Amino acid sequence: MRTLRIADSALRQAHPSTALGMTLSLPKGQGGLRLSKAGLRIAIVITFAIAALRAADVKVDLSKETVGRPPATFEPMVGTWLVAQDGADKVIMIDGRPWVASKDNPTKLLVETARKLYGTNNEELMDNAKQFAYFPVAVLRSVETFSNGTISVKFKTIAGDADRASGILFNVKPNGDWLAVRYNDTENNVALWEFHNGMRRNMKFNREKKFMLDRAAWHELKLTIDGADLKTWLDGEMALEYTLASMPGPGRNGAPPNPDLIPANNPVLRPPVSGKVGLWAKTDSTSYFKDYVVTPK
Protein backbone atom coordinates (compact mmCIF):
# COMPACT_ATOMS: atom_id res chain seq x y z
CA MET A 1 0.00 0.00 0.00
CA ARG A 2 1.32 3.42 -0.94
CA THR A 3 0.16 6.69 0.50
CA LEU A 4 -0.67 9.86 -1.37
CA ARG A 5 -0.66 12.90 0.90
CA ILE A 6 -2.28 16.17 -0.03
CA ALA A 7 -0.50 18.63 2.17
CA ASP A 8 -1.81 21.72 3.88
CA SER A 9 0.63 23.87 1.93
CA ALA A 10 -0.84 22.91 -1.43
CA LEU A 11 -4.34 23.84 -0.35
CA ARG A 12 -3.15 27.02 1.29
CA GLN A 13 -1.53 27.96 -1.99
CA ALA A 14 -4.84 27.39 -3.71
CA HIS A 15 -6.64 29.50 -1.13
CA PRO A 16 -4.89 31.32 1.74
CA SER A 17 -7.72 30.82 4.21
CA THR A 18 -7.78 27.04 3.76
CA ALA A 19 -5.97 24.75 6.16
CA LEU A 20 -6.72 21.09 5.48
CA GLY A 21 -4.58 18.01 5.25
CA MET A 22 -5.71 14.79 3.59
CA THR A 23 -4.19 11.34 3.09
CA LEU A 24 -5.29 8.72 0.56
CA SER A 25 -4.16 5.08 0.71
CA LEU A 26 -3.65 3.66 -2.74
CA PRO A 27 -3.12 -0.07 -3.42
CA LYS A 28 0.06 -0.91 -5.25
CA GLY A 29 -0.39 -2.70 -8.55
CA GLN A 30 1.96 -3.99 -11.16
CA GLY A 31 3.74 -1.21 -12.98
CA GLY A 32 2.77 1.50 -10.54
CA LEU A 33 -0.18 2.73 -8.50
CA ARG A 34 -3.73 1.44 -9.01
CA LEU A 35 -6.44 3.84 -7.90
CA SER A 36 -9.74 2.34 -6.74
CA LYS A 37 -13.06 3.79 -7.88
CA ALA A 38 -13.59 5.33 -4.46
CA GLY A 39 -10.10 6.79 -4.49
CA LEU A 40 -10.64 8.14 -7.98
CA ARG A 41 -13.86 9.83 -6.91
CA ILE A 42 -12.09 11.42 -3.96
CA ALA A 43 -9.26 12.64 -6.20
CA ILE A 44 -11.76 14.18 -8.63
CA VAL A 45 -13.61 15.92 -5.80
CA ILE A 46 -10.32 17.30 -4.46
CA THR A 47 -9.30 18.54 -7.91
CA PHE A 48 -12.57 20.39 -8.39
CA ALA A 49 -12.48 21.74 -4.85
CA ILE A 50 -9.03 23.22 -5.37
CA ALA A 51 -10.11 24.72 -8.70
CA ALA A 52 -13.17 26.24 -7.03
CA LEU A 53 -11.06 27.70 -4.25
CA ARG A 54 -8.70 29.27 -6.74
CA ALA A 55 -11.59 30.83 -8.63
CA ALA A 56 -13.57 32.00 -5.59
CA ASP A 57 -14.86 35.54 -5.68
CA VAL A 58 -13.43 38.04 -3.23
CA LYS A 59 -16.39 40.19 -2.19
CA VAL A 60 -15.45 43.11 0.03
CA ASP A 61 -17.75 43.17 3.06
CA LEU A 62 -18.15 46.64 4.56
CA SER A 63 -20.73 45.68 7.19
CA LYS A 64 -18.19 45.55 10.02
CA GLU A 65 -16.47 48.81 9.07
CA THR A 66 -16.74 51.85 11.35
CA VAL A 67 -18.27 54.98 9.88
CA GLY A 68 -15.95 57.97 10.04
CA ARG A 69 -12.76 55.90 10.22
CA PRO A 70 -10.36 54.69 7.50
CA PRO A 71 -11.45 51.34 6.06
CA ALA A 72 -9.97 48.11 7.38
CA THR A 73 -10.60 46.32 4.08
CA PHE A 74 -8.52 48.77 2.04
CA GLU A 75 -5.13 50.30 2.84
CA PRO A 76 -5.26 54.03 2.02
CA MET A 77 -2.04 54.82 0.16
CA VAL A 78 -2.78 58.35 -0.99
CA GLY A 79 -5.67 60.64 -0.10
CA THR A 80 -8.33 60.68 2.60
CA TRP A 81 -10.27 57.41 2.48
CA LEU A 82 -13.04 56.96 5.04
CA VAL A 83 -16.07 54.78 5.70
CA ALA A 84 -19.32 56.69 5.19
CA GLN A 85 -23.02 55.92 5.45
CA ASP A 86 -25.21 56.15 2.35
CA GLY A 87 -28.76 55.26 3.30
CA ALA A 88 -28.70 51.71 4.62
CA ASP A 89 -25.26 50.98 3.17
CA LYS A 90 -21.76 51.50 4.49
CA VAL A 91 -19.53 52.74 1.67
CA ILE A 92 -15.92 53.73 1.07
CA MET A 93 -15.53 57.44 0.49
CA ILE A 94 -12.62 59.28 -1.06
CA ASP A 95 -12.86 62.77 0.40
CA GLY A 96 -11.24 65.32 -1.91
CA ARG A 97 -11.57 68.30 0.43
CA PRO A 98 -8.38 67.66 2.46
CA TRP A 99 -6.42 67.35 -0.79
CA VAL A 100 -7.41 70.91 -1.66
CA ALA A 101 -6.55 72.16 1.85
CA SER A 102 -3.04 70.72 1.84
CA LYS A 103 -1.25 69.05 -1.03
CA ASP A 104 1.58 67.94 1.26
CA ASN A 105 -0.55 65.52 3.27
CA PRO A 106 -1.03 62.97 0.45
CA THR A 107 2.73 62.76 -0.07
CA LYS A 108 3.35 62.20 3.62
CA LEU A 109 0.66 59.53 3.81
CA LEU A 110 2.04 57.77 0.75
CA VAL A 111 5.55 57.58 2.20
CA GLU A 112 4.34 56.26 5.55
CA THR A 113 1.90 53.73 4.11
CA ALA A 114 4.18 52.54 1.32
CA ARG A 115 6.80 51.60 3.87
CA LYS A 116 4.26 49.38 5.58
CA LEU A 117 3.25 47.71 2.34
CA TYR A 118 6.57 47.43 0.54
CA GLY A 119 9.30 47.86 3.16
CA THR A 120 11.63 50.68 4.12
CA ASN A 121 14.14 50.36 1.28
CA ASN A 122 11.93 51.15 -1.68
CA GLU A 123 13.46 54.51 -2.50
CA GLU A 124 12.10 54.46 -6.04
CA LEU A 125 8.59 54.68 -4.66
CA MET A 126 9.64 57.45 -2.31
CA ASP A 127 11.03 59.42 -5.27
CA ASN A 128 7.69 59.12 -7.03
CA ALA A 129 5.70 60.31 -4.02
CA LYS A 130 5.06 63.91 -5.09
CA GLN A 131 3.73 62.93 -8.51
CA PHE A 132 1.78 60.02 -7.04
CA ALA A 133 0.05 62.39 -4.59
CA TYR A 134 -2.22 63.77 -7.32
CA PHE A 135 -3.97 60.40 -7.60
CA PRO A 136 -5.62 59.08 -4.41
CA VAL A 137 -5.43 55.29 -4.24
CA ALA A 138 -6.43 52.63 -1.72
CA VAL A 139 -5.11 49.06 -2.03
CA LEU A 140 -7.30 46.04 -1.27
CA ARG A 141 -5.73 44.12 1.61
CA SER A 142 -7.22 40.68 0.91
CA VAL A 143 -5.75 40.17 -2.59
CA GLU A 144 -1.98 39.84 -2.70
CA THR A 145 -1.76 39.74 -6.49
CA PHE A 146 -4.20 39.59 -9.38
CA SER A 147 -3.60 38.59 -12.99
CA ASN A 148 -6.67 37.33 -14.87
CA GLY A 149 -10.39 37.66 -14.28
CA THR A 150 -12.81 40.43 -13.39
CA ILE A 151 -12.81 43.38 -11.00
CA SER A 152 -16.03 45.31 -10.51
CA VAL A 153 -17.16 48.14 -8.24
CA LYS A 154 -20.16 50.38 -7.86
CA PHE A 155 -19.50 54.11 -7.54
CA LYS A 156 -21.40 57.33 -7.03
CA THR A 157 -20.01 60.77 -7.91
CA ILE A 158 -20.44 63.18 -5.00
CA ALA A 159 -18.35 66.31 -5.62
CA GLY A 160 -15.19 67.82 -7.08
CA ASP A 161 -14.16 71.07 -8.72
CA ALA A 162 -11.00 70.13 -10.60
CA ASP A 163 -12.03 66.48 -11.07
CA ARG A 164 -14.83 64.02 -10.38
CA ALA A 165 -13.12 60.70 -11.14
CA SER A 166 -13.81 57.17 -9.87
CA GLY A 167 -11.74 54.18 -10.89
CA ILE A 168 -10.33 50.69 -10.47
CA LEU A 169 -6.65 50.42 -9.63
CA PHE A 170 -4.76 47.32 -10.80
CA ASN A 171 -1.32 45.94 -11.68
CA VAL A 172 0.21 47.90 -8.78
CA LYS A 173 3.95 47.25 -8.65
CA PRO A 174 6.28 47.50 -5.62
CA ASN A 175 7.86 50.66 -7.05
CA GLY A 176 4.47 52.41 -7.16
CA ASP A 177 3.75 51.97 -10.87
CA TRP A 178 0.15 51.10 -11.70
CA LEU A 179 -2.64 50.91 -14.24
CA ALA A 180 -6.14 52.30 -13.69
CA VAL A 181 -9.41 52.49 -15.55
CA ARG A 182 -11.74 55.29 -14.55
CA TYR A 183 -14.88 57.23 -15.28
CA ASN A 184 -14.56 61.02 -15.12
CA ASP A 185 -17.76 62.98 -14.58
CA THR A 186 -16.14 66.24 -15.74
CA GLU A 187 -15.35 64.70 -19.15
CA ASN A 188 -18.08 62.03 -19.24
CA ASN A 189 -15.68 59.41 -20.54
CA VAL A 190 -13.81 56.24 -19.63
CA ALA A 191 -10.02 56.05 -19.86
CA LEU A 192 -7.08 53.75 -19.20
CA TRP A 193 -4.10 55.40 -17.51
CA GLU A 194 -0.63 54.19 -16.61
CA PHE A 195 1.76 55.53 -13.99
CA HIS A 196 5.50 54.96 -14.53
CA ASN A 197 8.68 56.84 -13.64
CA GLY A 198 6.68 59.33 -11.59
CA MET A 199 4.39 60.36 -14.46
CA ARG A 200 0.83 59.44 -15.37
CA ARG A 201 0.05 59.03 -19.06
CA ASN A 202 -3.09 58.16 -20.95
CA MET A 203 -3.17 54.90 -22.87
CA LYS A 204 -6.66 55.19 -24.33
CA PHE A 205 -9.92 57.18 -24.06
CA ASN A 206 -13.30 56.09 -25.28
CA ARG A 207 -13.90 58.72 -27.95
CA GLU A 208 -16.96 57.21 -29.60
CA LYS A 209 -19.48 58.15 -26.91
CA LYS A 210 -19.96 60.39 -23.92
CA PHE A 211 -21.47 58.70 -20.88
CA MET A 212 -23.84 61.17 -19.23
CA LEU A 213 -24.40 59.52 -15.85
CA ASP A 214 -26.83 60.54 -13.14
CA ARG A 215 -24.72 61.70 -10.20
CA ALA A 216 -27.45 60.83 -7.73
CA ALA A 217 -27.40 57.16 -8.78
CA TRP A 218 -25.01 54.27 -8.34
CA HIS A 219 -23.14 53.00 -11.40
CA GLU A 220 -21.01 49.91 -12.07
CA LEU A 221 -17.48 50.01 -13.46
CA LYS A 222 -16.11 46.61 -14.48
CA LEU A 223 -12.70 45.54 -15.78
CA THR A 224 -11.97 42.16 -17.36
CA ILE A 225 -8.41 40.94 -17.89
CA ASP A 226 -7.61 37.97 -20.12
CA GLY A 227 -3.88 37.80 -20.64
CA ALA A 228 -2.99 40.96 -22.53
CA ASP A 229 -6.60 41.87 -23.34
CA LEU A 230 -8.28 44.52 -21.16
CA LYS A 231 -11.97 45.41 -21.44
CA THR A 232 -13.84 48.02 -19.43
CA TRP A 233 -17.61 48.12 -19.00
CA LEU A 234 -19.77 50.95 -17.65
CA ASP A 235 -23.26 49.99 -16.47
CA GLY A 236 -23.05 46.84 -18.59
CA GLU A 237 -22.00 48.63 -21.77
CA MET A 238 -18.59 48.10 -23.35
CA ALA A 239 -16.71 51.37 -22.95
CA LEU A 240 -13.05 50.63 -23.75
CA GLU A 241 -10.76 47.88 -25.04
CA TYR A 242 -6.98 47.76 -24.95
CA THR A 243 -4.26 45.18 -25.57
CA LEU A 244 -1.16 45.35 -23.40
CA ALA A 245 2.19 45.36 -25.24
CA SER A 246 0.62 47.38 -28.08
CA MET A 247 3.00 49.84 -29.66
CA PRO A 248 1.95 53.47 -29.15
CA GLY A 249 1.05 55.78 -32.00
CA PRO A 250 2.89 59.01 -32.75
CA GLY A 251 2.81 61.92 -30.34
CA ARG A 252 1.49 65.40 -30.98
CA ASN A 253 2.16 66.78 -34.44
CA GLY A 254 3.63 63.44 -35.51
CA ALA A 255 6.40 63.46 -32.90
CA PRO A 256 7.87 60.13 -31.75
CA PRO A 257 5.95 58.56 -28.84
CA ASN A 258 7.20 59.03 -25.32
CA PRO A 259 9.74 56.27 -24.57
CA ASP A 260 7.83 55.29 -21.42
CA LEU A 261 4.83 54.35 -23.57
CA ILE A 262 6.87 51.70 -25.37
CA PRO A 263 6.23 48.37 -23.61
CA ALA A 264 9.88 47.32 -23.85
CA ASN A 265 10.73 50.29 -21.60
CA ASN A 266 7.80 49.99 -19.20
CA PRO A 267 7.04 46.77 -17.27
CA VAL A 268 3.55 47.90 -16.26
CA LEU A 269 2.53 47.84 -19.94
CA ARG A 270 3.77 44.31 -20.57
CA PRO A 271 1.64 41.24 -19.92
CA PRO A 272 0.96 39.39 -17.79
CA VAL A 273 -0.81 41.67 -15.35
CA SER A 274 0.48 40.88 -11.87
CA GLY A 275 0.06 43.17 -8.91
CA LYS A 276 -2.17 44.55 -6.21
CA VAL A 277 -5.61 46.02 -6.90
CA GLY A 278 -7.78 48.67 -5.32
CA LEU A 279 -9.60 51.97 -5.76
CA TRP A 280 -8.47 55.08 -7.65
CA ALA A 281 -9.47 58.75 -7.80
CA LYS A 282 -7.96 62.06 -8.83
CA THR A 283 -7.08 65.28 -6.99
CA ASP A 284 -10.19 66.77 -5.29
CA SER A 285 -12.69 64.09 -6.37
CA THR A 286 -15.19 62.97 -3.75
CA SER A 287 -16.81 59.64 -4.61
CA TYR A 288 -18.53 56.72 -2.89
CA PHE A 289 -17.63 53.09 -3.60
CA LYS A 290 -19.30 49.79 -2.65
CA ASP A 291 -19.73 46.18 -3.84
CA TYR A 292 -16.06 45.72 -4.78
CA VAL A 293 -15.70 42.19 -6.20
CA VAL A 294 -12.58 40.41 -7.51
CA THR A 295 -13.18 37.23 -9.52
CA PRO A 296 -9.96 35.41 -10.49
CA LYS A 297 -10.02 33.37 -13.67
C-alpha positions as CSV (number, residue, x, y, z in Angstrom):
1,M,0.0,0.0,0.0
2,R,1.3,3.4,-0.9
3,T,0.2,6.7,0.5
4,L,-0.7,9.9,-1.4
5,R,-0.7,12.9,0.9
6,I,-2.3,16.2,0.0
7,A,-0.5,18.6,2.2
8,D,-1.8,21.7,3.9
9,S,0.6,23.9,1.9
10,A,-0.8,22.9,-1.4
11,L,-4.3,23.8,-0.4
12,R,-3.2,27.0,1.3
13,Q,-1.5,28.0,-2.0
14,A,-4.8,27.4,-3.7
15,H,-6.6,29.5,-1.1
16,P,-4.9,31.3,1.7
17,S,-7.7,30.8,4.2
18,T,-7.8,27.0,3.8
19,A,-6.0,24.7,6.2
20,L,-6.7,21.1,5.5
21,G,-4.6,18.0,5.2
22,M,-5.7,14.8,3.6
23,T,-4.2,11.3,3.1
24,L,-5.3,8.7,0.6
25,S,-4.2,5.1,0.7
26,L,-3.6,3.7,-2.7
27,P,-3.1,-0.1,-3.4
28,K,0.1,-0.9,-5.2
29,G,-0.4,-2.7,-8.6
30,Q,2.0,-4.0,-11.2
31,G,3.7,-1.2,-13.0
32,G,2.8,1.5,-10.5
33,L,-0.2,2.7,-8.5
34,R,-3.7,1.4,-9.0
35,L,-6.4,3.8,-7.9
36,S,-9.7,2.3,-6.7
37,K,-13.1,3.8,-7.9
38,A,-13.6,5.3,-4.5
39,G,-10.1,6.8,-4.5
40,L,-10.6,8.1,-8.0
41,R,-13.9,9.8,-6.9
42,I,-12.1,11.4,-4.0
43,A,-9.3,12.6,-6.2
44,I,-11.8,14.2,-8.6
45,V,-13.6,15.9,-5.8
46,I,-10.3,17.3,-4.5
47,T,-9.3,18.5,-7.9
48,F,-12.6,20.4,-8.4
49,A,-12.5,21.7,-4.9
50,I,-9.0,23.2,-5.4
51,A,-10.1,24.7,-8.7
52,A,-13.2,26.2,-7.0
53,L,-11.1,27.7,-4.3
54,R,-8.7,29.3,-6.7
55,A,-11.6,30.8,-8.6
56,A,-13.6,32.0,-5.6
57,D,-14.9,35.5,-5.7
58,V,-13.4,38.0,-3.2
59,K,-16.4,40.2,-2.2
60,V,-15.5,43.1,0.0
61,D,-17.7,43.2,3.1
62,L,-18.1,46.6,4.6
63,S,-20.7,45.7,7.2
64,K,-18.2,45.5,10.0
65,E,-16.5,48.8,9.1
66,T,-16.7,51.8,11.3
67,V,-18.3,55.0,9.9
68,G,-15.9,58.0,10.0
69,R,-12.8,55.9,10.2
70,P,-10.4,54.7,7.5
71,P,-11.4,51.3,6.1
72,A,-10.0,48.1,7.4
73,T,-10.6,46.3,4.1
74,F,-8.5,48.8,2.0
75,E,-5.1,50.3,2.8
76,P,-5.3,54.0,2.0
77,M,-2.0,54.8,0.2
78,V,-2.8,58.4,-1.0
79,G,-5.7,60.6,-0.1
80,T,-8.3,60.7,2.6
81,W,-10.3,57.4,2.5
82,L,-13.0,57.0,5.0
83,V,-16.1,54.8,5.7
84,A,-19.3,56.7,5.2
85,Q,-23.0,55.9,5.5
86,D,-25.2,56.1,2.4
87,G,-28.8,55.3,3.3
88,A,-28.7,51.7,4.6
89,D,-25.3,51.0,3.2
90,K,-21.8,51.5,4.5
91,V,-19.5,52.7,1.7
92,I,-15.9,53.7,1.1
93,M,-15.5,57.4,0.5
94,I,-12.6,59.3,-1.1
95,D,-12.9,62.8,0.4
96,G,-11.2,65.3,-1.9
97,R,-11.6,68.3,0.4
98,P,-8.4,67.7,2.5
99,W,-6.4,67.3,-0.8
100,V,-7.4,70.9,-1.7
101,A,-6.6,72.2,1.8
102,S,-3.0,70.7,1.8
103,K,-1.3,69.0,-1.0
104,D,1.6,67.9,1.3
105,N,-0.5,65.5,3.3
106,P,-1.0,63.0,0.5
107,T,2.7,62.8,-0.1
108,K,3.4,62.2,3.6
109,L,0.7,59.5,3.8
110,L,2.0,57.8,0.7
111,V,5.5,57.6,2.2
112,E,4.3,56.3,5.5
113,T,1.9,53.7,4.1
114,A,4.2,52.5,1.3
115,R,6.8,51.6,3.9
116,K,4.3,49.4,5.6
117,L,3.3,47.7,2.3
118,Y,6.6,47.4,0.5
119,G,9.3,47.9,3.2
120,T,11.6,50.7,4.1
121,N,14.1,50.4,1.3
122,N,11.9,51.2,-1.7
123,E,13.5,54.5,-2.5
124,E,12.1,54.5,-6.0
125,L,8.6,54.7,-4.7
126,M,9.6,57.5,-2.3
127,D,11.0,59.4,-5.3
128,N,7.7,59.1,-7.0
129,A,5.7,60.3,-4.0
130,K,5.1,63.9,-5.1
131,Q,3.7,62.9,-8.5
132,F,1.8,60.0,-7.0
133,A,0.1,62.4,-4.6
134,Y,-2.2,63.8,-7.3
135,F,-4.0,60.4,-7.6
136,P,-5.6,59.1,-4.4
137,V,-5.4,55.3,-4.2
138,A,-6.4,52.6,-1.7
139,V,-5.1,49.1,-2.0
140,L,-7.3,46.0,-1.3
141,R,-5.7,44.1,1.6
142,S,-7.2,40.7,0.9
143,V,-5.8,40.2,-2.6
144,E,-2.0,39.8,-2.7
145,T,-1.8,39.7,-6.5
146,F,-4.2,39.6,-9.4
147,S,-3.6,38.6,-13.0
148,N,-6.7,37.3,-14.9
149,G,-10.4,37.7,-14.3
150,T,-12.8,40.4,-13.4
151,I,-12.8,43.4,-11.0
152,S,-16.0,45.3,-10.5
153,V,-17.2,48.1,-8.2
154,K,-20.2,50.4,-7.9
155,F,-19.5,54.1,-7.5
156,K,-21.4,57.3,-7.0
157,T,-20.0,60.8,-7.9
158,I,-20.4,63.2,-5.0
159,A,-18.3,66.3,-5.6
160,G,-15.2,67.8,-7.1
161,D,-14.2,71.1,-8.7
162,A,-11.0,70.1,-10.6
163,D,-12.0,66.5,-11.1
164,R,-14.8,64.0,-10.4
165,A,-13.1,60.7,-11.1
166,S,-13.8,57.2,-9.9
167,G,-11.7,54.2,-10.9
168,I,-10.3,50.7,-10.5
169,L,-6.6,50.4,-9.6
170,F,-4.8,47.3,-10.8
171,N,-1.3,45.9,-11.7
172,V,0.2,47.9,-8.8
173,K,3.9,47.3,-8.7
174,P,6.3,47.5,-5.6
175,N,7.9,50.7,-7.1
176,G,4.5,52.4,-7.2
177,D,3.7,52.0,-10.9
178,W,0.1,51.1,-11.7
179,L,-2.6,50.9,-14.2
180,A,-6.1,52.3,-13.7
181,V,-9.4,52.5,-15.6
182,R,-11.7,55.3,-14.5
183,Y,-14.9,57.2,-15.3
184,N,-14.6,61.0,-15.1
185,D,-17.8,63.0,-14.6
186,T,-16.1,66.2,-15.7
187,E,-15.4,64.7,-19.2
188,N,-18.1,62.0,-19.2
189,N,-15.7,59.4,-20.5
190,V,-13.8,56.2,-19.6
191,A,-10.0,56.0,-19.9
192,L,-7.1,53.8,-19.2
193,W,-4.1,55.4,-17.5
194,E,-0.6,54.2,-16.6
195,F,1.8,55.5,-14.0
196,H,5.5,55.0,-14.5
197,N,8.7,56.8,-13.6
198,G,6.7,59.3,-11.6
199,M,4.4,60.4,-14.5
200,R,0.8,59.4,-15.4
201,R,0.0,59.0,-19.1
202,N,-3.1,58.2,-21.0
203,M,-3.2,54.9,-22.9
204,K,-6.7,55.2,-24.3
205,F,-9.9,57.2,-24.1
206,N,-13.3,56.1,-25.3
207,R,-13.9,58.7,-28.0
208,E,-17.0,57.2,-29.6
209,K,-19.5,58.2,-26.9
210,K,-20.0,60.4,-23.9
211,F,-21.5,58.7,-20.9
212,M,-23.8,61.2,-19.2
213,L,-24.4,59.5,-15.8
214,D,-26.8,60.5,-13.1
215,R,-24.7,61.7,-10.2
216,A,-27.5,60.8,-7.7
217,A,-27.4,57.2,-8.8
218,W,-25.0,54.3,-8.3
219,H,-23.1,53.0,-11.4
220,E,-21.0,49.9,-12.1
221,L,-17.5,50.0,-13.5
222,K,-16.1,46.6,-14.5
223,L,-12.7,45.5,-15.8
224,T,-12.0,42.2,-17.4
225,I,-8.4,40.9,-17.9
226,D,-7.6,38.0,-20.1
227,G,-3.9,37.8,-20.6
228,A,-3.0,41.0,-22.5
229,D,-6.6,41.9,-23.3
230,L,-8.3,44.5,-21.2
231,K,-12.0,45.4,-21.4
232,T,-13.8,48.0,-19.4
233,W,-17.6,48.1,-19.0
234,L,-19.8,51.0,-17.6
235,D,-23.3,50.0,-16.5
236,G,-23.1,46.8,-18.6
237,E,-22.0,48.6,-21.8
238,M,-18.6,48.1,-23.3
239,A,-16.7,51.4,-23.0
240,L,-13.1,50.6,-23.8
241,E,-10.8,47.9,-25.0
242,Y,-7.0,47.8,-25.0
243,T,-4.3,45.2,-25.6
244,L,-1.2,45.4,-23.4
245,A,2.2,45.4,-25.2
246,S,0.6,47.4,-28.1
247,M,3.0,49.8,-29.7
248,P,2.0,53.5,-29.2
249,G,1.0,55.8,-32.0
250,P,2.9,59.0,-32.7
251,G,2.8,61.9,-30.3
252,R,1.5,65.4,-31.0
253,N,2.2,66.8,-34.4
254,G,3.6,63.4,-35.5
255,A,6.4,63.5,-32.9
256,P,7.9,60.1,-31.8
257,P,6.0,58.6,-28.8
258,N,7.2,59.0,-25.3
259,P,9.7,56.3,-24.6
260,D,7.8,55.3,-21.4
261,L,4.8,54.4,-23.6
262,I,6.9,51.7,-25.4
263,P,6.2,48.4,-23.6
264,A,9.9,47.3,-23.8
265,N,10.7,50.3,-21.6
266,N,7.8,50.0,-19.2
267,P,7.0,46.8,-17.3
268,V,3.6,47.9,-16.3
269,L,2.5,47.8,-19.9
270,R,3.8,44.3,-20.6
271,P,1.6,41.2,-19.9
272,P,1.0,39.4,-17.8
273,V,-0.8,41.7,-15.3
274,S,0.5,40.9,-11.9
275,G,0.1,43.2,-8.9
276,K,-2.2,44.5,-6.2
277,V,-5.6,46.0,-6.9
278,G,-7.8,48.7,-5.3
279,L,-9.6,52.0,-5.8
280,W,-8.5,55.1,-7.6
281,A,-9.5,58.7,-7.8
282,K,-8.0,62.1,-8.8
283,T,-7.1,65.3,-7.0
284,D,-10.2,66.8,-5.3
285,S,-12.7,64.1,-6.4
286,T,-15.2,63.0,-3.7
287,S,-16.8,59.6,-4.6
288,Y,-18.5,56.7,-2.9
289,F,-17.6,53.1,-3.6
290,K,-19.3,49.8,-2.6
291,D,-19.7,46.2,-3.8
292,Y,-16.1,45.7,-4.8
293,V,-15.7,42.2,-6.2
294,V,-12.6,40.4,-7.5
295,T,-13.2,37.2,-9.5
296,P,-10.0,35.4,-10.5
297,K,-10.0,33.4,-13.7
